[in-house]
Amino acid sequence: MKFTDRYAKVFQYLLPSPFTIALILTIVTYLIALIFTQPAEESTGSYALEVLGFWEEGLWQSALMVFAMQMMLILVLGHVLALSPAVNRLLNGLVKFANNTANAALLVTFFTIAVALFNWGLGLIFGAIFARKVAENAKQNNLAINYPLIGAAGYSGLMVWHGGISGSSLTKVAESGHLKEMMQGVFSTSQIAQLPDQVTFSETVFSSMNAFASLGVLIILPLFLYLLAKKGSGDRIPQLEQRQSIVESKEEKVVGAERLDKSRWFATFLSLVILFYAIYKAFFEPTNSTFGFITPDYLNFVLLGMGILLHGTFSNFLNAVNEAIGGAAGILIQFPLYFGIMGIMKSTGLVQDFSAFFISISNENTFPIFTMISAGIVNVFVPSGGGQWAVQGPILIQASEALNISLPKSIMALAYGDQLTNMLQPFWALPLLGITGLKAKEILPYSLLLMLVGSLIYLSALLLF
């Protein structure tokens, strides 16, 4: 049995669904809190109920529920854009140049990464559809290609997304007051007052360190897969089953107010109003010099306008939403569980304990590296950048402040680690596998190589800046 087959079986047999993992992590966190944080003067039964209360309060914390909704919309609206006729035409044009495995790998990787740096949901579905179209073109023209390698190229966007403008932690820390609200119950009032009101994109996404890393992956990863395809084997004519899309509305007679659903001029007018105001806010409000206007709400506002515009009618837009919404189910049901874990950790003092451990083994040079490695490990069990920020964010903030380390750099280290191990954690590959018809074990050999190359790029960025 090949290594990748054994590797896929390990995930299949040892790791249950991400929802079950979240429940297991909840139980483990609960037990650790009971064992290590129980006050001497309080009985076990009383403290057990108190910790349950901390968990319940965390589950439905209103600010974090807003965060969950924001992340769901970023995924769904990005998916909606990927399903638009304009994106379809772009892909059809690019596929003409993907006439062999090497060219296809170069094009799919480059454009998938570029799109994922804009929006992770769009990048995930864009890459999957692009890989699928390459295979359909190869089948139609009787061309032999290495389809699993192309599938891995289409998944490469999930290794760069958290360093882009839709990165969960980066968009949240750019919101005014988020850091101070997150550290309530962890820091004292005076410590909270010393935290920055926000960490803007000029310090994270558009920092020189992240520009170096992003350009590195945008140039090196496509070239790496191009050269790998040149030297590799495994080319064959893809065998594909027909897929049906429900996005385009069927032509049917409409009457009365239904005409508004099918009206192109009304949809275009509304979408242009949305985009006009988004442009106005970006260029004419005083925060634009530091990119402080870019928040999850702003990104979703832009995506909403673009989605309606590119689909042409409200009816087509809503059909695309219906097709995309299933991908957000994991966020909807899992995020509250991670918020519950954070509630336990903050209220029992576990955050301080974990922070003290990292402080004891780290210094200014090693802390970002340890953060990236730990984030990569946590991502295997918490396959969500937003959920991971909710759990790991308070620990990172406290340790960074104690060690007097740049908070933006620490946040970027977490983002790099989180996105890297998406290449070995198949959770976010599920939409791609469904669209392409490939299996996880088929793309894993190539995605693991991408992770290794990406690790070198991100480690270099953290060490050089």
N, C-alpha and C positions, 0 to 999 in steps of 0.2 A: 504493500500500500504506500502511495506517495505521501510525502510530508504534509502537503496541503490537504489531502483527504483525511489524514489523522487529525490535523489541526481543525478542520471543519467539524469532525466528530467530537472533538473536545468541547467546542462551543455548544454543539447540539446536546451533549450528555451532561455537561457540568454547569452550563448556564441556562437557567430557565428564562422566561420572557422578561423584558425590562420591568414590567409592572410587578412581577413576583420578586425580582431583585430589589426593587424599591421597598417592598414590604419586608423583605429579609433585613435590609439595611436599617429599616425603622426599628425592628425588634432588637437588632444588635446594638444600635445606638441607645435604645431604651434600657437594655440590660447593663451596658457600660455606665450609663448615668446612675443607675441604681447602686451599682457596686462601688463606684469611685467618687461619687459626689454626695452621698447621703450624709446630712448633718448628724453629728453624734447624739444630739438631744431629740431627734425625731425618730419615731418608729418606722419600721420598714413598710408596713401597710399604709401608713399615712403618707409617706414619701412617694410610694408607688402611685397612689392616686394623684398626688401633686404633679408628678412627672407626666402622667396621662393628661392632666390639664394643660401642661405646657405644650404637649403634642397637639392637642385639639385646638388650642389657640393659634398655633403655627399653621395648621392646615388651612384655615380660612382667613388668614391675615389679609386685609383688604388691599394693601399696597402690593403685596406679592401676587394676589389674584389678578390685579391689573397687569402686572408683569407677564403672567401666563397668557393673558388675552393678547398682549402685544406680540409675544413670540408666535402664537398661533396665527395671527394675522400676517406677520412677516413671512411665514412659511406658505400659508394659503395664497396670499396675493402674489408672491413670487411664482408659485406653481401656476396660477392663473395667467401670468404674463408668458410663461413658457408654453402655454397652450394656445396662444394667440396666433392668428393667421400671419402677422408680420414676422414673428419668430420662426414660424414654419417656412416662410419664403426664404428667410435668411439661411436656415439649415439646408434647404433644397439647393441653394446656390453654393454653399460650402461643400456639400457632398460630391459635387462634380469634380472637385480636386482631390477627393479622398479615394483614389483609384488603386491604392495598395495599402498594406498594413502600416508601413512606415509613415506615409503621408497622412493617413487617417489618424494615427496615434498622435502625430505632431499637431494637427488641426484640432482634434477633439480635446486634447489636453490643454492647449493654449486658450481656446475660446471658453472652455468650461471653467478654467481658473479665473479668467478675466471676468466672466459673468458672476461667478461665486463671490468674488471680491466686492461686487455690488450688492448681491442678495443671495443668501445661502439657499433659500427655497427655489428660486429661479435657477441657480447654478446646478442644484441636484437634478431637477427635472430636465433642464436644458441639456445637460450632459447625457442623461439617459436617452432622451429622444434623439439626440445627435448620434449616439452610438447605434441606436436602433435603425436610423435612416442609413447609416453607413452599411449595416448588414443587409438591409433591404435592397440597397443599390447593388451590393456585391452579388446577391442572389439573382437579381434581375439581369445582371450583365455577365453572370457566370464567372465571377471573380473569386479567387481563393484568398481569404484573409484570416488573421488570428483574431477571431471575434472576442474571446475572453480578454485579450490585451486591450482591445478597443473599449470593452466594457469597463475595465479598470481606469482607462483614461477618462471615461465619462463620469467616474466616481471621484476623480482627483480634486474636484472643487470642495469636497468635504474636508480636505486637508488644509485648506487656506481660508475658509469662510470666516473663522472667528477673528482673524486679523483684518477683515474687511469692514465695510460700513454697516453691515447688519449683524456684526458680532454681538452676542447676547450681553456679555459683561461690559463691552465697550460702549454700547448704546445706553445701558443703564447708568453707568457712572457719569455719562455726559448729561444726565438729567439733574437739574438743580435740586439739591437736598437729598439725593438718593443715598450717598455715603453716610450722611449723618443719621438718616432714618434707619439704615441697615445696622448701625452700631448702637442703636438704642438698647439698653440692657447689657451691653458689653463694655462700653467706655463710660467714664464718668462725664458729667455735664461739661466740665472744663476741657476734657479730652475731645469730646464731640465738637466743641466750639472751635478747636484748632484744626479740624479736618477741612479740606477744601470743599467749597460748595458743589463743585463738579470737576470732573477730569475730562476736558474737552478732546475732540478728535485731533486737534493740533498736537496733543501730547501723546496720543495713542496711535490711531489709524494713520495719521499723516506725519508721524514722527520720522526722523531720519532712520532710526533703527528699523521700524516697520516697513519703510520704503525700500530699504536694503533687502529685507527678508522677502517682501512681496515681489520685487523685481527678480530676486533670485529664483523663487519657485516658478514665476511666470516664464523665465527663460530656460532654466536648467531642466525642469521636469519634462517639458515637451521634447527637448533635445535628447534627454535620457531615454524616453520611451521610443523616440525615433530611431536612435542607435540600437536599442534593444530589439526593436522590430526588424531592423536590417540584418542583425546577426542571428535572430531566433528562427524558430520553426513553428509548426502547428497551424499553418495556413490551410483552410478548407472552405468550401462554399457553405455559408450559413444555412441552417434549416430553421425556418421561422413559421410560427402560426400567425394567422391574420388577427390584427387588433382593431377594435372598434372604438371610436371616440364619440362622446355625446355632446361635444362642445357646440358644433354648428347647429343652429335651429333648423328644423324642417320647414319647408315652405308650406304655409297654411293660411287660410283666409282668416283675417282678424277683423274685429269690429269694435267700435266704441273706444274706450280707454285703453284697450289692449294695443292700440296702435302706438301708444307711448313706449311700450315694451320693445317694439320693433323699430322705433324711430331712430334713424342714424343721426339726424341733425340734432335731436334733443340730447342724445348720449354724447355727441361730440361737443356740443355747447357746454354741458355740465363738466365734462372732463377737462376742457380747456380752461374753465373758470378755476377748477381745482389746481391745475398745473400753473396757471398764471400767479395765483396767490403763493404757491410753493416757491416759485422763482423770485417773486417780490420779497418773501421772507428771507430767502437766502442772500440776496444782494443788497437789500435796503434796510435791514434791521441791524442794530449796532453789534450784535454778537457774531455777525458773519465772519469777522476777521479771525476768530478762533474756532470757527465751525461749531460754536455752542448751540446752534439751532438744530443740529442733526441729533435727533433723539428717536426712539422707537415710534413715537406718535408721528413725527415728521416723515420718517421713512414710509410708514403705512399710508399716510396722506398722499405722498407722491405715487406709491404703488397703486392706490385706489384710482387716482386720476389716469395713470398710464394703462391700467387694466381695462377700464371702461373705454378709453380712447382706442386701444388696439383691437378690442373685440367688436367695436362698432355699434353694438346695441346692448341695452340692458339685458335682453333675453339671452344673448350669446355670453355675456359676462356672467350671468347667474348660472348658466349651464356649466361654464368653466369652474365656478366656485363649487358646484355640486360634485364635479369630478375631482377637485383638489382637496376637498374638506376632510376626506378620510385620512390623509397623511398627518393631520393635526391631532388625531385621536390620542397618540402617546403623550403629547404635551398636556392635553386636557385632563387626563386621569392621573398622570405621573407627577406633574409639578406640585400639586397639593401635598403629596407624600414627602417630597423633598423639603417643602416648606415646613412640614411637621417635624422633620429631622432637625432642621435649623432651629425651630422653636425649642426643642429639647436641649440642643447644644448651647444655645444662648442663655436660656433661663437656668440651667443647672451649672453653668460655668465650664462646660467641656470645651468651649471655644478658647477660653484662657489657657486651659491645660494643653490643648493641641498647639496653640501658639507658642507656649513656653517651650515645648519640645523642639519646634522648628528653630526657635531663637537659640536654643542650647547647642544645636548642631550646625548652625549657619553663621556666615559672615556676609559682608557686603558683596563679595564676589560669588559665593556659592549659593546664596539664597535664591536668586532667579533660576539657577540650574535645578536646584531641588524642587522649586515650585513647578517648573515645566515637567519634570519627571513625575512628581506626585500627581499633577493634573492629568497626565497621560494614564497613570494607573487608575485614578478615580473614574476617568471617562469610560473605562472598560465596564465598570459597574453602574455608573450614572451616565448613560449615553445621551446627555443633553447639556449643551453649554449653559443654558439658563438655569437648569436644575443644579448643575455643578457650581455655578456662581453663588446660588442661594446657600449652598452648604459650605463651600470652601472660601467664599468671599470674606466673611468676617475674620477667619483665621489669617488670611493673607493680609488684610488691612492692619490687624493688630501687630502681626510680626513685622511688617514693613515699617510701621511707625516706631516700634521698639528698636529695630536695627538701624533706623534712620536711612532707609533705602528708598529710592525713587518709587513712589506708588504706581505711576503709569507703567514703569518698566516691569514691576511685579505683576500688574494686571495683564500685560502683554505676554509675560512668561506663562501665566495660567492659560491664556488663549492659545498659545502655541502648543502646549502640552495637550490641551483638550482636543484640538483638531487633529493632531498627529495620529492618535490611536484610533481615530475613525477608520483608518486603513486596515485595522485588524479586528475591530468591533463591527459586526455585520448589521447592526440595528438600522442605521440610516441608509444602508444599501438596499433595504427591502423594496422601496419604490423603484429603484433602478433595476433590480432583479425582475420585478414584475413587468416592467416596460420592455426590457431587453430579452427576457426569456432565459437569461443565464442563471447559473447556480453560484452560490457564494464560493464554493471550493474552486470554481473555474477562474474567478477574478482574484482570489487571495494571493496566488504567487506573485502577481504583478503589483497589487496594492501594497503588499509587504515591502517590496523593493522601493516603491514610492515613499513609504514611511521612513525607510532608512536614509534615503537621499534627503528627504525633507528634514529629518532630524539634524543632519549635518548643517543644513542651511540655517535653521532656527537657532541651533547652538552657537553657530558663528556670529549671528546677529546679537545674541545676548552677551557674548564674550567681547565683541568688538566695540559695543556702544555702552 
